[in-house]
Structure formats: C-alpha cells, structure tokens
Amino acid sequence: MEERLHGTWIARDVDTKMGEVKIKLTFREEGPMKLAAWSDIPFVGQVRDKTAEYEVNGNVISSKAIRGGTSVEYSFDGDDLIIKYKEGKTVRFKRQ
C-alpha cells in the first residue's frame, strides 16, 4: 500500500482555522516528503511549506512536516488518498 503514496496529491477547500486552504503533499520513493498549504484569500497566500523525512508503518504516516511532527492514518478510497488526523478530521486528496 505504501507504494501507492508515491507522487503528488492535492486537497482543495480544506477547512482550517484561517479559512479554506489547498494542501499539496508530495511523497518521494526516496527522500523527504513535502507539504505545502496555501489560501486564495487575499493577503493570506502560503500558510505552510515544510519538507521532512517520513516513515510509514502499516496505515500510519509519521513526519515532522505534518502538523508539528504528528502521525496520521491513511487509506485509499478508489483513486483518492484519505488522511485522518487524531482529532478526527479527515481530508481527501486527489492525485495530481
């Protein structure tokens, strides 16, 4: 299942404290993952741009790039990547 992660994923209109943002995740076969988040709201722009190593253990991804170094559960729904945060929030990503 981990091999399916490799590539770039986009989530649009993700509801956050600062409004709706887009999130882009890139998982490389070797090397770090990259997380970028940005908003189309004027004067907000890029809200996060982090690159860090990641580890996959079963259906859990751990990385310092994810919300300050947390772990998230992941699964696939058809071709979509589903990420579930510990506090219960779920985000759906489409392959770019």
C-alpha positions as CSV (number, residue, x, y, z in Angstrom):
1,M,0.0,0.0,0.0
2,E,2.9,2.4,0.7
3,E,3.9,2.4,-3.0
4,R,0.6,4.0,-3.8
5,L,1.5,7.0,-1.7
6,H,4.4,8.0,-4.0
7,G,3.6,11.0,-6.1
8,T,1.8,14.3,-5.6
9,W,-1.6,14.7,-4.0
10,I,-3.9,17.8,-3.8
11,A,-6.7,18.5,-1.4
12,R,-8.9,21.6,-2.2
13,D,-11.1,23.6,0.0
14,V,-9.8,22.2,3.3
15,D,-11.5,23.9,6.2
16,T,-9.0,25.3,8.7
17,K,-8.9,28.0,11.4
18,M,-7.8,30.6,8.8
19,G,-10.4,29.6,6.2
20,E,-10.3,27.2,3.3
21,V,-6.9,26.2,2.0
22,K,-5.4,23.9,-0.6
23,I,-2.9,21.3,0.6
24,K,-0.3,19.6,-1.6
25,L,1.6,16.5,-0.4
26,T,4.5,15.0,-2.3
27,F,5.8,11.6,-1.3
28,R,9.0,10.5,-2.9
29,E,10.2,6.9,-3.1
30,E,13.5,8.0,-1.6
31,G,14.0,11.2,0.4
32,P,11.7,13.5,2.3
33,M,8.0,14.3,1.8
34,K,6.9,17.9,1.1
35,L,3.8,19.6,2.4
36,A,2.6,22.9,1.1
37,A,-0.6,24.7,2.0
38,W,-1.9,27.9,0.6
39,S,-5.1,30.1,0.5
40,D,-6.6,32.1,-2.3
41,I,-7.8,34.6,0.2
42,P,-6.1,38.0,-0.5
43,F,-3.1,38.7,1.8
44,V,-3.0,35.1,3.2
45,G,-1.2,33.2,0.4
46,Q,1.2,30.4,1.5
47,V,0.4,29.2,5.1
48,R,2.8,26.2,5.3
49,D,5.8,24.9,3.3
50,K,7.6,22.1,5.0
51,T,9.9,19.3,3.9
52,A,10.8,16.4,6.2
53,E,11.6,12.7,6.3
54,Y,8.6,10.5,6.6
55,E,8.0,7.0,7.9
56,V,5.2,4.6,7.0
57,N,4.2,1.9,9.5
58,G,1.1,-0.1,8.3
59,N,-1.5,2.5,7.7
60,V,0.2,5.3,9.6
61,I,2.4,8.1,8.2
62,S,4.7,9.9,10.7
63,S,6.6,13.1,9.7
64,K,7.7,16.4,11.2
65,A,6.1,18.1,8.2
66,I,2.6,17.1,9.3
67,R,1.2,19.4,12.0
68,G,4.4,19.7,14.0
69,G,5.5,16.1,13.9
70,T,2.4,14.1,14.4
71,S,1.2,10.8,12.9
72,V,-1.9,10.4,10.7
73,E,-3.8,7.3,9.5
74,Y,-4.1,6.9,5.7
75,S,-6.2,4.8,3.4
76,F,-7.4,4.8,-0.2
77,D,-11.0,5.2,-1.5
78,G,-10.8,4.3,-5.2
79,D,-8.0,6.6,-6.5
80,D,-8.3,9.1,-3.7
81,L,-5.9,9.3,-0.7
82,I,-7.8,9.7,2.6
83,I,-5.8,11.2,5.6
84,K,-7.4,11.0,9.1
85,Y,-5.9,13.2,11.9
86,K,-6.0,12.1,15.5
87,E,-8.6,14.7,16.4
88,G,-11.0,13.1,13.8
89,K,-10.6,15.5,10.9
90,T,-10.5,13.7,7.5
91,V,-9.0,15.2,4.3
92,R,-9.5,13.7,0.8
93,F,-6.6,14.1,-1.7
94,K,-6.7,13.6,-5.5
95,R,-3.6,12.5,-7.4
96,Q,-2.1,15.4,-9.4
